Amino acid sequence: MRLKEKLAAREIAGELYIVDIEAETLHSLNPSGSFIWNCLKKGLDAGAAASRLAGEFEVEPEEALKDVKAFLKTLKGRGLVKK
């Protein structure tokens, strides 16, 4: 998945805020969402992001992959990522 163009992001007090300039919307991500977002920015796919998430947040790899896929579905529904 690729991040949508024309997004601005800034981390404030441990939360990542993303502004969709075209849609004029603001999105707030918690620490795990921010972690996944940063993995996407690096070009990692869902599996690689889940592997890193599992190590960073000490969760089972299967659970991490499930969470990453659900998060990507949410991001896609909000128009923040595209295939």
PDB file of N, CA, C and O in Angstrom:
ATOM      1  N   MET A   1       0.836  -1.176   0.000  1.00  0.00           N
ATOM      2  CA  MET A   1       0.000   0.000   0.000  1.00  0.00           C
ATOM      3  C   MET A   1       0.879   1.237   0.000  1.00  0.00           C
ATOM      4  O   MET A   1       1.968   1.251   0.574  1.00  0.00           O
ATOM      5  N   ARG A   2       0.386   2.262  -0.651  1.00  0.00           N
ATOM      6  CA  ARG A   2       1.095   3.530  -0.686  1.00  0.00           C
ATOM      7  C   ARG A   2       0.276   4.588   0.037  1.00  0.00           C
ATOM      8  O   ARG A   2      -0.954   4.556   0.025  1.00  0.00           O
ATOM      9  N   LEU A   3       0.965   5.511   0.655  1.00  0.00           N
ATOM     10  CA  LEU A   3       0.283   6.615   1.321  1.00  0.00           C
ATOM     11  C   LEU A   3      -0.235   7.594   0.271  1.00  0.00           C
ATOM     12  O   LEU A   3       0.397   7.814  -0.762  1.00  0.00           O
ATOM     13  N   LYS A   4      -1.359   8.156   0.548  1.00  0.00           N
ATOM     14  CA  LYS A   4      -1.941   9.159  -0.327  1.00  0.00           C
ATOM     15  C   LYS A   4      -1.015  10.375  -0.381  1.00  0.00           C
ATOM     16  O   LYS A   4      -0.363  10.717   0.605  1.00  0.00           O
ATOM     17  N   GLU A   5      -0.969  11.008  -1.526  1.00  0.00           N
ATOM     18  CA  GLU A   5      -0.188  12.239  -1.644  1.00  0.00           C
ATOM     19  C   GLU A   5      -0.949  13.378  -0.970  1.00  0.00           C
ATOM     20  O   GLU A   5      -2.142  13.262  -0.690  1.00  0.00           O
ATOM     21  N   LYS A   6      -0.264  14.446  -0.723  1.00  0.00           N
ATOM     22  CA  LYS A   6      -0.838  15.645  -0.120  1.00  0.00           C
ATOM     23  C   LYS A   6      -1.362  15.403   1.294  1.00  0.00           C
ATOM     24  O   LYS A   6      -2.457  15.829   1.662  1.00  0.00           O
ATOM     25  N   LEU A   7      -0.532  14.701   2.072  1.00  0.00           N
ATOM     26  CA  LEU A   7      -0.814  14.509   3.491  1.00  0.00           C
ATOM     27  C   LEU A   7       0.297  15.197   4.277  1.00  0.00           C
ATOM     28  O   LEU A   7       1.459  15.179   3.872  1.00  0.00           O
ATOM     29  N   ALA A   8      -0.062  15.787   5.372  1.00  0.00           N
ATOM     30  CA  ALA A   8       0.929  16.362   6.286  1.00  0.00           C
ATOM     31  C   ALA A   8       0.800  15.625   7.608  1.00  0.00           C
ATOM     32  O   ALA A   8      -0.309  15.331   8.054  1.00  0.00           O
ATOM     33  N   ALA A   9       1.927  15.327   8.233  1.00  0.00           N
ATOM     34  CA  ALA A   9       1.898  14.586   9.494  1.00  0.00           C
ATOM     35  C   ALA A   9       2.850  15.231  10.489  1.00  0.00           C
ATOM     36  O   ALA A   9       3.913  15.739  10.131  1.00  0.00           O
ATOM     37  N   ARG A  10       2.435  15.196  11.744  1.00  0.00           N
ATOM     38  CA  ARG A  10       3.274  15.722  12.816  1.00  0.00           C
ATOM     39  C   ARG A  10       2.990  14.937  14.084  1.00  0.00           C
ATOM     40  O   ARG A  10       1.838  14.643  14.404  1.00  0.00           O
ATOM     41  N   GLU A  11       4.056  14.603  14.802  1.00  0.00           N
ATOM     42  CA  GLU A  11       3.908  13.901  16.074  1.00  0.00           C
ATOM     43  C   GLU A  11       3.925  14.917  17.199  1.00  0.00           C
ATOM     44  O   GLU A  11       4.812  15.767  17.288  1.00  0.00           O
ATOM     45  N   ILE A  12       2.920  14.807  18.057  1.00  0.00           N
ATOM     46  CA  ILE A  12       2.798  15.697  19.215  1.00  0.00           C
ATOM     47  C   ILE A  12       2.446  14.834  20.423  1.00  0.00           C
ATOM     48  O   ILE A  12       1.436  14.130  20.420  1.00  0.00           O
ATOM     49  N   ALA A  13       3.278  14.896  21.443  1.00  0.00           N
ATOM     50  CA  ALA A  13       3.041  14.183  22.705  1.00  0.00           C
ATOM     51  C   ALA A  13       2.732  12.702  22.495  1.00  0.00           C
ATOM     52  O   ALA A  13       1.827  12.158  23.127  1.00  0.00           O
ATOM     53  N   GLY A  14       3.481  12.052  21.609  1.00  0.00           N
ATOM     54  CA  GLY A  14       3.326  10.624  21.409  1.00  0.00           C
ATOM     55  C   GLY A  14       2.214  10.208  20.473  1.00  0.00           C
ATOM     56  O   GLY A  14       2.040   9.016  20.219  1.00  0.00           O
ATOM     57  N   GLU A  15       1.459  11.156  19.955  1.00  0.00           N
ATOM     58  CA  GLU A  15       0.414  10.827  18.988  1.00  0.00           C
ATOM     59  C   GLU A  15       0.756  11.465  17.657  1.00  0.00           C
ATOM     60  O   GLU A  15       1.306  12.565  17.604  1.00  0.00           O
ATOM     61  N   LEU A  16       0.427  10.764  16.586  1.00  0.00           N
ATOM     62  CA  LEU A  16       0.677  11.267  15.250  1.00  0.00           C
ATOM     63  C   LEU A  16      -0.620  11.850  14.704  1.00  0.00           C
ATOM     64  O   LEU A  16      -1.670  11.208  14.734  1.00  0.00           O
ATOM     65  N   TYR A  17      -0.527  13.063  14.213  1.00  0.00           N
ATOM     66  CA  TYR A  17      -1.677  13.737  13.610  1.00  0.00           C
ATOM     67  C   TYR A  17      -1.420  13.858  12.121  1.00  0.00           C
ATOM     68  O   TYR A  17      -0.367  14.324  11.686  1.00  0.00           O
ATOM     69  N   ILE A  18      -2.408  13.427  11.350  1.00  0.00           N
ATOM     70  CA  ILE A  18      -2.294  13.455   9.897  1.00  0.00           C
ATOM     71  C   ILE A  18      -3.384  14.365   9.348  1.00  0.00           C
ATOM     72  O   ILE A  18      -4.561  14.228   9.684  1.00  0.00           O
ATOM     73  N   VAL A  19      -2.970  15.289   8.503  1.00  0.00           N
ATOM     74  CA  VAL A  19      -3.913  16.194   7.859  1.00  0.00           C
ATOM     75  C   VAL A  19      -4.010  15.797   6.393  1.00  0.00           C
ATOM     76  O   VAL A  19      -3.010  15.766   5.675  1.00  0.00           O
ATOM     77  N   ASP A  20      -5.215  15.499   5.968  1.00  0.00           N
ATOM     78  CA  ASP A  20      -5.485  15.241   4.560  1.00  0.00           C
ATOM     79  C   ASP A  20      -5.869  16.589   3.963  1.00  0.00           C
ATOM     80  O   ASP A  20      -6.978  17.080   4.171  1.00  0.00           O
ATOM     81  N   ILE A  21      -4.949  17.174   3.226  1.00  0.00           N
ATOM     82  CA  ILE A  21      -5.122  18.527   2.725  1.00  0.00           C
ATOM     83  C   ILE A  21      -6.296  18.615   1.759  1.00  0.00           C
ATOM     84  O   ILE A  21      -7.078  19.563   1.827  1.00  0.00           O
ATOM     85  N   GLU A  22      -6.431  17.644   0.861  1.00  0.00           N
ATOM     86  CA  GLU A  22      -7.518  17.672  -0.117  1.00  0.00           C
ATOM     87  C   GLU A  22      -8.885  17.523   0.537  1.00  0.00           C
ATOM     88  O   GLU A  22      -9.823  18.242   0.195  1.00  0.00           O
ATOM     89  N   ALA A  23      -8.998  16.586   1.480  1.00  0.00           N
ATOM     90  CA  ALA A  23     -10.283  16.325   2.126  1.00  0.00           C
ATOM     91  C   ALA A  23     -10.540  17.251   3.312  1.00  0.00           C
ATOM     92  O   ALA A  23     -11.636  17.270   3.872  1.00  0.00           O
ATOM     93  N   GLU A  24      -9.508  18.022   3.689  1.00  0.00           N
ATOM     94  CA  GLU A  24      -9.607  18.933   4.833  1.00  0.00           C
ATOM     95  C   GLU A  24     -10.047  18.196   6.094  1.00  0.00           C
ATOM     96  O   GLU A  24     -10.972  18.613   6.791  1.00  0.00           O
ATOM     97  N   THR A  25      -9.350  17.074   6.368  1.00  0.00           N
ATOM     98  CA  THR A  25      -9.654  16.280   7.556  1.00  0.00           C
ATOM     99  C   THR A  25      -8.390  16.071   8.388  1.00  0.00           C
ATOM    100  O   THR A  25      -7.273  16.092   7.871  1.00  0.00           O
ATOM    101  N   LEU A  26      -8.597  15.868   9.686  1.00  0.00           N
ATOM    102  CA  LEU A  26      -7.508  15.615  10.623  1.00  0.00           C
ATOM    103  C   LEU A  26      -7.722  14.238  11.234  1.00  0.00           C
ATOM    104  O   LEU A  26      -8.828  13.896  11.653  1.00  0.00           O
ATOM    105  N   HIS A  27      -6.654  13.455  11.281  1.00  0.00           N
ATOM    106  CA  HIS A  27      -6.719  12.108  11.844  1.00  0.00           C
ATOM    107  C   HIS A  27      -5.671  11.986  12.931  1.00  0.00           C
ATOM    108  O   HIS A  27      -4.552  12.475  12.775  1.00  0.00           O
ATOM    109  N   SER A  28      -6.020  11.347  14.015  1.00  0.00           N
ATOM    110  CA  SER A  28      -5.115  11.151  15.143  1.00  0.00           C
ATOM    111  C   SER A  28      -4.816   9.665  15.273  1.00  0.00           C
ATOM    112  O   SER A  28      -5.730   8.840  15.272  1.00  0.00           O
ATOM    113  N   LEU A  29      -3.531   9.322  15.387  1.00  0.00           N
ATOM    114  CA  LEU A  29      -3.134   7.927  15.531  1.00  0.00           C
ATOM    115  C   LEU A  29      -2.476   7.699  16.885  1.00  0.00           C
ATOM    116  O   LEU A  29      -1.661   8.504  17.335  1.00  0.00           O
ATOM    117  N   ASN A  30      -2.835   6.602  17.525  1.00  0.00           N
ATOM    118  CA  ASN A  30      -2.211   6.238  18.795  1.00  0.00           C
ATOM    119  C   ASN A  30      -0.811   5.682  18.522  1.00  0.00           C
ATOM    120  O   ASN A  30      -0.416   5.582  17.361  1.00  0.00           O
ATOM    121  N   PRO A  31      -0.052   5.317  19.560  1.00  0.00           N
ATOM    122  CA  PRO A  31       1.320   4.844  19.331  1.00  0.00           C
ATOM    123  C   PRO A  31       1.444   3.655  18.373  1.00  0.00           C
ATOM    124  O   PRO A  31       2.342   3.642  17.532  1.00  0.00           O
ATOM    125  N   SER A  32       0.576   2.672  18.481  1.00  0.00           N
ATOM    126  CA  SER A  32       0.696   1.530  17.561  1.00  0.00           C
ATOM    127  C   SER A  32       0.314   1.931  16.136  1.00  0.00           C
ATOM    128  O   SER A  32       0.943   1.482  15.178  1.00  0.00           O
ATOM    129  N   GLY A  33      -0.699   2.762  15.991  1.00  0.00           N
ATOM    130  CA  GLY A  33      -1.064   3.266  14.669  1.00  0.00           C
ATOM    131  C   GLY A  33       0.055   4.101  14.072  1.00  0.00           C
ATOM    132  O   GLY A  33       0.335   4.007  12.877  1.00  0.00           O
ATOM    133  N   SER A  34       0.691   4.911  14.892  1.00  0.00           N
ATOM    134  CA  SER A  34       1.830   5.720  14.440  1.00  0.00           C
ATOM    135  C   SER A  34       2.977   4.827  13.985  1.00  0.00           C
ATOM    136  O   SER A  34       3.635   5.106  12.982  1.00  0.00           O
ATOM    137  N   PHE A  35       3.211   3.746  14.735  1.00  0.00           N
ATOM    138  CA  PHE A  35       4.274   2.811  14.389  1.00  0.00           C
ATOM    139  C   PHE A  35       4.012   2.190  13.020  1.00  0.00           C
ATOM    140  O   PHE A  35       4.911   2.121  12.182  1.00  0.00           O
ATOM    141  N   ILE A  36       2.777   1.737  12.797  1.00  0.00           N
ATOM    142  CA  ILE A  36       2.420   1.128  11.508  1.00  0.00           C
ATOM    143  C   ILE A  36       2.542   2.163  10.394  1.00  0.00           C
ATOM    144  O   ILE A  36       3.060   1.860   9.319  1.00  0.00           O
ATOM    145  N   TRP A  37       2.071   3.374  10.645  1.00  0.00           N
ATOM    146  CA  TRP A  37       2.141   4.450   9.654  1.00  0.00           C
ATOM    147  C   TRP A  37       3.596   4.678   9.232  1.00  0.00           C
ATOM    148  O   TRP A  37       3.893   4.817   8.045  1.00  0.00           O
ATOM    149  N   ASN A  38       4.484   4.714  10.207  1.00  0.00           N
ATOM    150  CA  ASN A  38       5.898   4.937   9.901  1.00  0.00           C
ATOM    151  C   ASN A  38       6.497   3.771   9.122  1.00  0.00           C
ATOM    152  O   ASN A  38       7.392   3.968   8.301  1.00  0.00           O
ATOM    153  N   CYS A  39       6.013   2.569   9.372  1.00  0.00           N
ATOM    154  CA  CYS A  39       6.441   1.417   8.577  1.00  0.00           C
ATOM    155  C   CYS A  39       5.993   1.586   7.121  1.00  0.00           C
ATOM    156  O   CYS A  39       6.754   1.302   6.195  1.00  0.00           O
ATOM    157  N   LEU A  40       4.777   2.041   6.931  1.00  0.00           N
ATOM    158  CA  LEU A  40       4.270   2.273   5.577  1.00  0.00           C
ATOM    159  C   LEU A  40       5.088   3.341   4.870  1.00  0.00           C
ATOM    160  O   LEU A  40       5.384   3.220   3.682  1.00  0.00           O
ATOM    161  N   LYS A  41       5.454   4.392   5.607  1.00  0.00           N
ATOM    162  CA  LYS A  41       6.279   5.455   5.021  1.00  0.00           C
ATOM    163  C   LYS A  41       7.618   4.907   4.530  1.00  0.00           C
ATOM    164  O   LYS A  41       8.188   5.421   3.568  1.00  0.00           O
ATOM    165  N   LYS A  42       8.114   3.870   5.190  1.00  0.00           N
ATOM    166  CA  LYS A  42       9.384   3.249   4.795  1.00  0.00           C
ATOM    167  C   LYS A  42       9.203   2.258   3.651  1.00  0.00           C
ATOM    168  O   LYS A  42      10.179   1.685   3.166  1.00  0.00           O
ATOM    169  N   GLY A  43       7.961   2.054   3.216  1.00  0.00           N
ATOM    170  CA  GLY A  43       7.698   1.146   2.109  1.00  0.00           C
ATOM    171  C   GLY A  43       7.506  -0.301   2.499  1.00  0.00           C
ATOM    172  O   GLY A  43       7.511  -1.180   1.637  1.00  0.00           O
ATOM    173  N   LEU A  44       7.335  -0.569   3.793  1.00  0.00           N
ATOM    174  CA  LEU A  44       7.138  -1.949   4.241  1.00  0.00           C
ATOM    175  C   LEU A  44       5.729  -2.433   3.905  1.00  0.00           C
ATOM    176  O   LEU A  44       4.777  -1.652   3.910  1.00  0.00           O
ATOM    177  N   ASP A  45       5.607  -3.716   3.616  1.00  0.00           N
ATOM    178  CA  ASP A  45       4.285  -4.292   3.376  1.00  0.00           C
ATOM    179  C   ASP A  45       3.664  -4.702   4.713  1.00  0.00           C
ATOM    180  O   ASP A  45       4.284  -4.550   5.765  1.00  0.00           O
ATOM    181  N   ALA A  46       2.446  -5.217   4.663  1.00  0.00           N
ATOM    182  CA  ALA A  46       1.711  -5.562   5.889  1.00  0.00           C
ATOM    183  C   ALA A  46       2.462  -6.600   6.728  1.00  0.00           C
ATOM    184  O   ALA A  46       2.519  -6.481   7.952  1.00  0.00           O
ATOM    185  N   GLY A  47       3.031  -7.606   6.083  1.00  0.00           N
ATOM    186  CA  GLY A  47       3.745  -8.647   6.815  1.00  0.00           C
ATOM    187  C   GLY A  47       4.968  -8.115   7.552  1.00  0.00           C
ATOM    188  O   GLY A  47       5.196  -8.450   8.715  1.00  0.00           O
ATOM    189  N   ALA A  48       5.747  -7.291   6.874  1.00  0.00           N
ATOM    190  CA  ALA A  48       6.945  -6.720   7.498  1.00  0.00           C
ATOM    191  C   ALA A  48       6.561  -5.758   8.618  1.00  0.00           C
ATOM    192  O   ALA A  48       7.198  -5.742   9.672  1.00  0.00           O
ATOM    193  N   ALA A  49       5.522  -4.959   8.391  1.00  0.00           N
ATOM    194  CA  ALA A  49       5.055  -4.041   9.433  1.00  0.00           C
ATOM    195  C   ALA A  49       4.575  -4.818  10.652  1.00  0.00           C
ATOM    196  O   ALA A  49       4.843  -4.430  11.789  1.00  0.00           O
ATOM    197  N   ALA A  50       3.863  -5.917  10.412  1.00  0.00           N
ATOM    198  CA  ALA A  50       3.360  -6.743  11.517  1.00  0.00           C
ATOM    199  C   ALA A  50       4.503  -7.375  12.293  1.00  0.00           C
ATOM    200  O   ALA A  50       4.456  -7.450  13.521  1.00  0.00           O
ATOM    201  N   SER A  51       5.516  -7.823  11.593  1.00  0.00           N
ATOM    202  CA  SER A  51       6.671  -8.417  12.257  1.00  0.00           C
ATOM    203  C   SER A  51       7.351  -7.410  13.180  1.00  0.00           C
ATOM    204  O   SER A  51       7.705  -7.738  14.313  1.00  0.00           O
ATOM    205  N   ARG A  52       7.530  -6.200  12.699  1.00  0.00           N
ATOM    206  CA  ARG A  52       8.141  -5.155  13.528  1.00  0.00           C
ATOM    207  C   ARG A  52       7.224  -4.745  14.679  1.00  0.00           C
ATOM    208  O   ARG A  52       7.685  -4.490  15.792  1.00  0.00           O
ATOM    209  N   LEU A  53       5.924  -4.685  14.399  1.00  0.00           N
ATOM    210  CA  LEU A  53       4.949  -4.330  15.434  1.00  0.00           C
ATOM    211  C   LEU A  53       4.976  -5.359  16.564  1.00  0.00           C
ATOM    212  O   LEU A  53       4.942  -5.001  17.741  1.00  0.00           O
ATOM    213  N   ALA A  54       5.038  -6.639  16.196  1.00  0.00           N
ATOM    214  CA  ALA A  54       5.070  -7.711  17.195  1.00  0.00           C
ATOM    215  C   ALA A  54       6.278  -7.563  18.115  1.00  0.00           C
ATOM    216  O   ALA A  54       6.169  -7.751  19.327  1.00  0.00           O
ATOM    217  N   GLY A  55       7.415  -7.231  17.543  1.00  0.00           N
ATOM    218  CA  GLY A  55       8.618  -7.060  18.352  1.00  0.00           C
ATOM    219  C   GLY A  55       8.579  -5.811  19.218  1.00  0.00           C
ATOM    220  O   GLY A  55       9.012  -5.829  20.370  1.00  0.00           O
ATOM    221  N   GLU A  56       8.066  -4.743  18.664  1.00  0.00           N
ATOM    222  CA  GLU A  56       8.037  -3.459  19.387  1.00  0.00           C
ATOM    223  C   GLU A  56       7.033  -3.461  20.534  1.00  0.00           C
ATOM    224  O   GLU A  56       7.310  -2.926  21.608  1.00  0.00           O
ATOM    225  N   PHE A  57       5.862  -4.065  20.305  1.00  0.00           N
ATOM    226  CA  PHE A  57       4.788  -4.011  21.296  1.00  0.00           C
ATOM    227  C   PHE A  57       4.571  -5.334  22.020  1.00  0.00           C
ATOM    228  O   PHE A  57       3.613  -5.487  22.778  1.00  0.00           O
ATOM    229  N   GLU A  58       5.475  -6.297  21.780  1.00  0.00           N
ATOM    230  CA  GLU A  58       5.435  -7.588  22.455  1.00  0.00           C
ATOM    231  C   GLU A  58       4.072  -8.276  22.360  1.00  0.00           C
ATOM    232  O   GLU A  58       3.470  -8.651  23.366  1.00  0.00           O
ATOM    233  N   VAL A  59       3.608  -8.428  21.120  1.00  0.00           N
ATOM    234  CA  VAL A  59       2.378  -9.178  20.852  1.00  0.00           C
ATOM    235  C   VAL A  59       2.722 -10.338  19.928  1.00  0.00           C
ATOM    236  O   VAL A  59       3.765 -10.331  19.275  1.00  0.00           O
ATOM    237  N   GLU A  60       1.850 -11.325  19.877  1.00  0.00           N
ATOM    238  CA  GLU A  60       2.067 -12.473  19.001  1.00  0.00           C
ATOM    239  C   GLU A  60       2.033 -12.029  17.538  1.00  0.00           C
ATOM    240  O   GLU A  60       1.231 -11.167  17.178  1.00  0.00           O
ATOM    241  N   PRO A  61       2.885 -12.600  16.696  1.00  0.00           N
ATOM    242  CA  PRO A  61       2.934 -12.211  15.286  1.00  0.00           C
ATOM    243  C   PRO A  61       1.586 -12.316  14.567  1.00  0.00           C
ATOM    244  O   PRO A  61       1.253 -11.464  13.743  1.00  0.00           O
ATOM    245  N   GLU A  62       0.813 -13.360  14.879  1.00  0.00           N
ATOM    246  CA  GLU A  62      -0.492 -13.525  14.224  1.00  0.00           C
ATOM    247  C   GLU A  62      -1.432 -12.383  14.599  1.00  0.00           C
ATOM    248  O   GLU A  62      -2.166 -11.865  13.757  1.00  0.00           O
ATOM    249  N   GLU A  63      -1.400 -12.000  15.870  1.00  0.00           N
ATOM    250  CA  GLU A  63      -2.250 -10.903  16.345  1.00  0.00           C
ATOM    251  C   GLU A  63      -1.799  -9.591  15.721  1.00  0.00           C
ATOM    252  O   GLU A  63      -2.626  -8.763  15.342  1.00  0.00           O
ATOM    253  N   ALA A  64      -0.490  -9.403  15.615  1.00  0.00           N
ATOM    254  CA  ALA A  64       0.040  -8.184  15.002  1.00  0.00           C
ATOM    255  C   ALA A  64      -0.397  -8.075  13.545  1.00  0.00           C
ATOM    256  O   ALA A  64      -0.783  -6.997  13.094  1.00  0.00           O
ATOM    257  N   LEU A  65      -0.341  -9.181  12.806  1.00  0.00           N
ATOM    258  CA  LEU A  65      -0.749  -9.159  11.403  1.00  0.00           C
ATOM    259  C   LEU A  65      -2.234  -8.843  11.282  1.00  0.00           C
ATOM    260  O   LEU A  65      -2.643  -8.080  10.407  1.00  0.00           O
ATOM    261  N   LYS A  66      -3.032  -9.426  12.152  1.00  0.00           N
ATOM    262  CA  LYS A  66      -4.471  -9.153  12.164  1.00  0.00           C
ATOM    263  C   LYS A  66      -4.721  -7.661  12.421  1.00  0.00           C
ATOM    264  O   LYS A  66      -5.555  -7.040  11.762  1.00  0.00           O
ATOM    265  N   ASP A  67      -3.996  -7.106  13.376  1.00  0.00           N
ATOM    266  CA  ASP A  67      -4.157  -5.689  13.707  1.00  0.00           C
ATOM    267  C   ASP A  67      -3.706  -4.783  12.564  1.00  0.00           C
ATOM    268  O   ASP A  67      -4.363  -3.787  12.261  1.00  0.00           O
ATOM    269  N   VAL A  68      -2.586  -5.130  11.931  1.00  0.00           N
ATOM    270  CA  VAL A  68      -2.090  -4.327  10.813  1.00  0.00           C
ATOM    271  C   VAL A  68      -3.094  -4.337   9.669  1.00  0.00           C
ATOM    272  O   VAL A  68      -3.374  -3.293   9.080  1.00  0.00           O
ATOM    273  N   LYS A  69      -3.632  -5.500   9.353  1.00  0.00           N
ATOM    274  CA  LYS A  69      -4.610  -5.595   8.257  1.00  0.00           C
ATOM    275  C   LYS A  69      -5.860  -4.780   8.573  1.00  0.00           C
ATOM    276  O   LYS A  69      -6.396  -4.104   7.694  1.00  0.00           O
ATOM    277  N   ALA A  70      -6.323  -4.836   9.804  1.00  0.00           N
ATOM    278  CA  ALA A  70      -7.508  -4.055  10.192  1.00  0.00           C
ATOM    279  C   ALA A  70      -7.209  -2.562  10.109  1.00  0.00           C
ATOM    280  O   ALA A  70      -8.048  -1.782   9.659  1.00  0.00           O
ATOM    281  N   PHE A  71      -6.021  -2.165  10.541  1.00  0.00           N
ATOM    282  CA  PHE A  71      -5.636  -0.758  10.481  1.00  0.00           C
ATOM    283  C   PHE A  71      -5.540  -0.280   9.038  1.00  0.00           C
ATOM    284  O   PHE A  71      -5.991   0.820   8.717  1.00  0.00           O
ATOM    285  N   LEU A  72      -4.953  -1.101   8.165  1.00  0.00           N
ATOM    286  CA  LEU A  72      -4.865  -0.743   6.747  1.00  0.00           C
ATOM    287  C   LEU A  72      -6.241  -0.596   6.118  1.00  0.00           C
ATOM    288  O   LEU A  72      -6.461   0.282   5.284  1.00  0.00           O
ATOM    289  N   LYS A  73      -7.163  -1.458   6.520  1.00  0.00           N
ATOM    290  CA  LYS A  73      -8.536  -1.365   6.012  1.00  0.00           C
ATOM    291  C   LYS A  73      -9.160  -0.033   6.443  1.00  0.00           C
ATOM    292  O   LYS A  73      -9.853   0.615   5.660  1.00  0.00           O
ATOM    293  N   THR A  74      -8.909   0.368   7.688  1.00  0.00           N
ATOM    294  CA  THR A  74      -9.418   1.652   8.181  1.00  0.00           C
ATOM    295  C   THR A  74      -8.798   2.804   7.407  1.00  0.00           C
ATOM    296  O   THR A  74      -9.502   3.723   6.987  1.00  0.00           O
ATOM    297  N   LEU A  75      -7.482   2.760   7.216  1.00  0.00           N
ATOM    298  CA  LEU A  75      -6.808   3.825   6.466  1.00  0.00           C
ATOM    299  C   LEU A  75      -7.336   3.912   5.040  1.00  0.00           C
ATOM    300  O   LEU A  75      -7.548   5.005   4.516  1.00  0.00           O
ATOM    301  N   LYS A  76      -7.546   2.770   4.423  1.00  0.00           N
ATOM    302  CA  LYS A  76      -8.080   2.749   3.057  1.00  0.00           C
ATOM    303  C   LYS A  76      -9.479   3.335   3.025  1.00  0.00           C
ATOM    304  O   LYS A  76      -9.809   4.100   2.119  1.00  0.00           O
ATOM    305  N   GLY A  77     -10.305   2.987   4.000  1.00  0.00           N
ATOM    306  CA  GLY A  77     -11.661   3.521   4.058  1.00  0.00           C
ATOM    307  C   GLY A  77     -11.691   5.026   4.231  1.00  0.00           C
ATOM    308  O   GLY A  77     -12.633   5.687   3.793  1.00  0.00           O
ATOM    309  N   ARG A  78     -10.670   5.569   4.863  1.00  0.00           N
ATOM    310  CA  ARG A  78     -10.577   7.022   5.054  1.00  0.00           C
ATOM    311  C   ARG A  78      -9.838   7.704   3.899  1.00  0.00           C
ATOM    312  O   ARG A  78      -9.664   8.923   3.897  1.00  0.00           O
ATOM    313  N   GLY A  79      -9.410   6.913   2.930  1.00  0.00           N
ATOM    314  CA  GLY A  79      -8.746   7.467   1.768  1.00  0.00           C
ATOM    315  C   GLY A  79      -7.314   7.898   2.002  1.00  0.00           C
ATOM    316  O   GLY A  79      -6.788   8.715   1.246  1.00  0.00           O
ATOM    317  N   LEU A  80      -6.667   7.367   3.036  1.00  0.00           N
ATOM    318  CA  LEU A  80      -5.299   7.772   3.363  1.00  0.00           C
ATOM    319  C   LEU A  80      -4.239   6.891   2.718  1.00  0.00           C
ATOM    320  O   LEU A  80      -3.071   7.276   2.660  1.00  0.00           O
ATOM    321  N   VAL A  81      -4.628   5.715   2.234  1.00  0.00           N
ATOM    322  CA  VAL A  81      -3.712   4.828   1.523  1.00  0.00           C
ATOM    323  C   VAL A  81      -4.393   4.316   0.259  1.00  0.00           C
ATOM    324  O   VAL A  81      -5.617   4.317   0.134  1.00  0.00           O
ATOM    325  N   LYS A  82      -3.553   3.880  -0.668  1.00  0.00           N
ATOM    326  CA  LYS A  82      -4.060   3.259  -1.878  1.00  0.00           C
ATOM    327  C   LYS A  82      -3.145   2.122  -2.262  1.00  0.00           C
ATOM    328  O   LYS A  82      -1.989   2.085  -1.841  1.00  0.00           O
ATOM    329  N   LYS A  83      -3.635   1.212  -3.038  1.00  0.00           N
ATOM    330  CA  LYS A  83      -2.834   0.042  -3.445  1.00  0.00           C
ATOM    331  C   LYS A  83      -1.823   0.425  -4.492  1.00  0.00           C
ATOM    332  O   LYS A  83      -1.061  -0.424  -4.955  1.00  0.00           O
TER     333      LYS A  83
END
